Amino acid sequence: AAGAAALFALTYNGSSQCVPPEPEDDMIRGLMNGHQRQNDKGFGRAEGPDATDCAARCFASEGYSIDRDASDWRLPPQAEDLQRLLIEGWAEAAEEMAPEESATIRRWLDRRLAHVERHASRITVCHEDLAAFPAQA
């Protein structure tokens, strides 16, 4: 109603890539994405990786023009502290979603952290920015 522009920056889109790859990467990502969709921060169920698509639909339905662009995090081997925190957070979310897979998740975590310790890990976490502009009068 105010006709204000909106900017959503660094919205996770559900994709990530880890190098070197591990066989469980897709499983962990799927569990983590599910975890993000179940959260409620006081506004109802979170959209998680679908948030940018949801925002684009909502603004477009109100006549806004939408600009979207990738804003991926690219974590090099030197970003070991951030990589470690990210990997540990993924493992924690995965275990919350699938406690029966705890042993598999722990083995994945140990291998992934070993890559970080050897400075052999590169992680890309895919994000998207969205800008919404009101229609010109």
C-alpha positions in Angstrom: 0.0 0.0 0.0 2.9 2.3 0.7 4.3 1.7 -2.8 7.8 1.1 -1.4 10.5 -0.8 -3.1 11.8 -4.0 -1.4 15.2 -5.7 -1.4 15.8 -9.3 -0.1 19.5 -10.1 -0.1 21.4 -13.4 0.3 18.3 -15.6 0.4 19.4 -19.3 0.3 17.8 -21.1 -2.6 18.3 -24.7 -1.6 21.4 -25.5 -3.6 25.0 -26.0 -2.6 28.1 -27.7 -3.8 31.0 -29.1 -1.8 34.4 -30.0 -3.3 35.5 -32.6 -2.9 32.0 -34.3 -3.1 30.8 -36.9 -0.6 28.2 -39.5 -1.3 25.8 -38.2 1.3 26.0 -34.5 0.2 22.6 -34.7 -1.5 21.0 -36.4 1.5 22.3 -33.8 3.9 21.2 -30.9 1.7 17.7 -32.4 1.4 17.4 -32.8 5.1 18.7 -29.3 5.8 16.3 -27.8 3.2 13.4 -29.7 4.9 14.6 -28.3 8.3 14.5 -24.7 6.9 11.0 -25.2 5.6 9.6 -26.4 9.0 10.9 -23.4 11.0 8.4 -20.9 12.3 9.9 -17.5 13.3 6.6 -16.1 14.5 5.0 -15.6 11.0 4.0 -19.1 10.2 5.9 -21.9 8.4 9.0 -20.6 6.8 9.4 -20.9 3.0 13.0 -21.8 3.4 14.7 -22.3 0.0 11.4 -21.3 -1.7 11.4 -17.9 -0.1 12.6 -15.9 -3.1 10.1 -17.6 -5.5 7.3 -16.9 -3.0 8.3 -13.2 -2.6 8.5 -12.8 -6.4 5.0 -14.3 -6.8 3.6 -12.1 -4.1 5.1 -8.8 -5.4 4.3 -9.7 -9.0 0.7 -10.2 -8.0 0.6 -6.7 -6.7 2.0 -5.3 -10.0 5.6 -4.9 -8.9 8.5 -5.5 -11.3 11.0 -8.0 -10.1 14.8 -8.2 -10.6 16.6 -11.3 -9.4 20.2 -12.2 -9.4 22.5 -14.8 -7.9 24.6 -13.9 -4.9 26.3 -17.1 -4.0 28.7 -17.6 -1.2 31.9 -19.1 -2.4 34.0 -20.3 0.5 37.6 -21.0 -0.4 39.9 -23.3 1.7 41.1 -20.3 3.7 37.5 -19.8 5.1 38.0 -22.8 7.3 36.2 -21.3 10.4 33.1 -20.4 8.4 33.2 -23.7 6.6 33.4 -25.6 9.8 30.5 -23.7 11.4 28.4 -24.2 8.2 29.1 -28.0 8.0 28.4 -28.5 11.7 25.1 -26.6 11.3 24.1 -28.7 8.3 24.8 -31.9 10.3 22.8 -30.7 13.3 19.8 -29.8 11.1 20.1 -33.1 9.3 20.2 -35.1 12.6 17.1 -33.2 13.8 15.2 -34.2 10.7 16.5 -37.8 10.5 17.8 -39.0 13.9 17.7 -42.6 12.6 20.5 -41.5 10.1 22.7 -40.2 12.9 25.6 -42.6 12.3 25.6 -41.8 8.5 25.5 -38.1 9.2 28.3 -38.3 11.7 30.5 -40.1 9.2 29.7 -37.5 6.6 30.5 -34.7 9.1 33.9 -36.3 10.0 35.0 -36.6 6.4 33.8 -33.2 5.5 35.6 -31.6 8.4 38.8 -33.6 7.5 38.6 -31.9 4.0 38.5 -28.5 5.8 41.5 -29.4 8.0 43.5 -30.4 5.0 42.6 -27.1 3.3 41.0 -29.1 0.5 37.4 -27.9 0.9 35.6 -25.4 -1.2 31.9 -24.8 -0.6 29.4 -22.8 -2.7 26.1 -22.0 -1.0 23.7 -20.6 -3.6 21.8 -17.5 -2.7 19.6 -15.1 -4.7 18.9 -11.4 -4.3 15.5 -10.0 -5.2 14.5 -6.4 -5.7 10.9 -5.5 -6.2 9.9 -2.1 -7.6 6.4 -0.6 -7.6 4.7 -0.1 -10.9 5.2 3.4 -12.4 2.1 5.6 -12.2 
